[in-house]
Amino acid sequence: MRTFPPSTLFAAREDVEISVSGQTSERQSVELDGNPFALTAHAKVLLDRGDMIAPLVVSWNYTVRDARTYSGWLATKDILLTRARLGSDQRLLGVTYGGTYCISPAEPETRGNFRTIWGYTTQSAMDEMHALCSGQFDGATIVQIDLIEFVRGIRRFISAAGDDSFHQEVMISSATLA
């Protein structure tokens, strides 16, 4: 079993208990059988052609109070996280921002459910993002600071709506399992 960080978003709060539906639980590290970064030939071709986001994809699922305000904020921030820009930073090489998606809001001015997608092509890429967003950013580059500020901004919007709405899914490309 390989253990992965519980969440880059709430990395500084890993030991905090959260309450969901009246039940208290702790954020747990994610354990996976095998190594999703050991690519099969098929997975390598898919990744090289851009037909797969990454061998390991993490989806942050959460609620914000005001979908329109959040979408406006996103429009000024997520444009900084292009694949080329993140890939130009040695520490973030292998981190892919897959976008943030609204899940069918009833009205734009109301609470909205969102999903932010991250892809990792290497264990070190995931570890570097986790370290940066956990406060280990001495000597951070402009690209790294933009990423840190993006994650902090998402955290602020989630906290305003209630941290208990946050959960994440860890997905492994089926091509790496063959």
C-alpha positions in Angstrom: 0.0 0.0 0.0 1.2 3.5 -0.8 0.0 6.4 1.3 -0.8 9.7 -0.2 -1.5 13.0 1.5 -5.1 13.4 2.7 -5.7 16.6 0.7 -3.5 19.5 -0.6 -6.4 21.8 0.1 -6.6 21.1 3.8 -3.1 20.0 4.2 -2.5 22.3 7.2 -5.5 20.8 8.9 -4.8 17.1 8.5 -5.2 16.3 12.2 -8.5 18.2 12.5 -11.7 16.2 13.1 -14.6 17.2 10.9 -18.3 16.6 11.4 -20.4 15.4 8.5 -24.1 14.6 9.1 -23.5 14.5 12.9 -20.7 12.0 12.6 -17.2 13.0 13.5 -14.3 11.6 11.5 -10.7 12.4 10.8 -9.2 13.2 7.4 -7.4 10.1 6.4 -4.5 9.6 4.1 -5.4 7.8 0.9 -3.9 4.3 0.5 -3.6 2.7 -2.9 -2.5 -0.7 -3.9 0.4 -0.5 -6.3 2.1 2.6 -7.9 -0.1 4.6 -10.3 3.0 6.4 -11.5 4.6 3.2 -12.9 3.1 3.6 -16.4 2.3 0.7 -18.6 3.2 1.2 -22.3 -0.4 1.9 -23.1 -0.7 4.5 -20.3 2.6 6.2 -21.5 1.2 6.6 -25.0 -2.1 8.0 -23.7 -0.2 10.5 -21.5 2.3 11.5 -24.2 -0.5 12.2 -26.7 -2.5 14.2 -24.2 -5.4 11.7 -24.2 -5.2 11.3 -20.4 -5.0 14.1 -17.9 -2.6 12.1 -15.7 -2.2 8.7 -14.2 -3.5 10.0 -10.9 -6.3 12.5 -10.8 -7.7 14.2 -7.7 -11.1 15.8 -7.7 -11.9 18.4 -5.0 -15.7 18.5 -4.6 -17.1 21.4 -2.6 -19.8 24.1 -2.1 -19.4 27.9 -2.2 -22.0 30.4 -1.1 -22.2 32.5 -4.3 -21.6 30.7 -7.5 -21.4 33.9 -9.6 -18.9 35.6 -7.3 -16.8 32.5 -7.2 -16.9 32.1 -11.0 -15.8 35.7 -11.4 -12.9 35.2 -9.0 -11.9 32.0 -10.9 -11.9 33.8 -14.2 -9.1 36.0 -12.9 -7.1 33.2 -11.3 -7.3 29.9 -13.1 -6.0 31.4 -16.3 -2.6 31.5 -14.6 -2.5 27.7 -14.2 -2.1 26.6 -17.8 -0.3 23.4 -18.5 2.6 25.2 -20.2 3.0 27.6 -17.3 2.9 25.0 -14.6 5.2 22.8 -16.7 7.7 25.6 -17.0 8.4 25.5 -13.2 10.7 22.6 -12.2 9.0 22.1 -8.9 5.5 21.9 -10.5 6.5 19.8 -13.5 4.0 17.0 -13.5 1.1 19.0 -11.9 -1.8 19.6 -14.2 -4.8 21.8 -13.4 -7.7 20.2 -15.1 -10.1 23.1 -14.5 -12.9 23.9 -12.1 -16.5 23.0 -13.0 -19.8 24.1 -11.6 -22.2 21.2 -11.1 -25.6 22.5 -12.4 -26.4 25.5 -10.1 -30.1 26.3 -9.7 -29.4 30.1 -9.8 -26.0 31.7 -10.3 -26.4 34.0 -7.3 -27.0 31.0 -5.0 -24.7 28.4 -3.4 -23.0 26.3 -6.0 -21.4 22.9 -6.0 -18.0 22.9 -7.8 -15.4 20.3 -8.7 -11.7 21.2 -9.2 -9.5 18.7 -11.0 -5.8 18.1 -10.5 -3.6 15.6 -12.3 -0.2 14.3 -11.2 2.2 12.5 -13.5 4.7 11.7 -10.7 4.8 11.2 -7.0 7.3 14.1 -6.7 4.9 16.4 -8.5 2.1 15.5 -6.0 4.5 15.9 -3.1 5.7 19.3 -4.3 2.2 20.7 -4.6 1.3 19.3 -1.2 4.4 20.9 0.3 3.8 24.2 -1.3 0.2 24.4 -0.2 1.1 23.2 3.3 3.2 26.4 3.8 6.6 25.1 2.7 7.2 27.9 0.1 10.4 29.6 1.1 12.0 30.9 -2.2 8.8 30.2 -4.1 8.7 31.3 -7.8 6.0 33.5 -9.3 4.3 30.4 -10.7 4.4 28.7 -7.4 3.0 31.7 -5.6 0.1 31.9 -8.1 -0.7 28.3 -7.4 -0.5 28.8 -3.6 -2.8 31.9 -3.8 -5.2 29.9 -6.0 -5.5 27.1 -3.5 -5.8 29.6 -0.6 -8.6 31.4 -2.5 -10.5 28.2 -3.0 -10.0 27.4 0.7 -11.5 30.8 1.6 -14.6 30.3 -0.5 -15.1 26.8 0.9 -14.7 28.0 4.5 -17.2 30.7 4.0 -19.8 28.1 2.9 -18.7 25.5 5.5 -15.7 23.2 5.4 -17.9 20.2 5.8 -18.9 20.4 2.2 -15.4 19.5 1.0 -14.5 16.0 0.0 -12.1 14.6 -2.6 -11.9 11.7 -4.9 -8.7 10.0 -6.0 -8.8 8.4 -9.4 -6.3 6.2 -11.1 -6.3 5.8 -14.8 -7.4 2.4 -15.8 -4.6 2.3 -18.3 -2.1 2.2 -15.5 -3.7 -0.9 -14.0 -3.4 -3.1 -17.1 
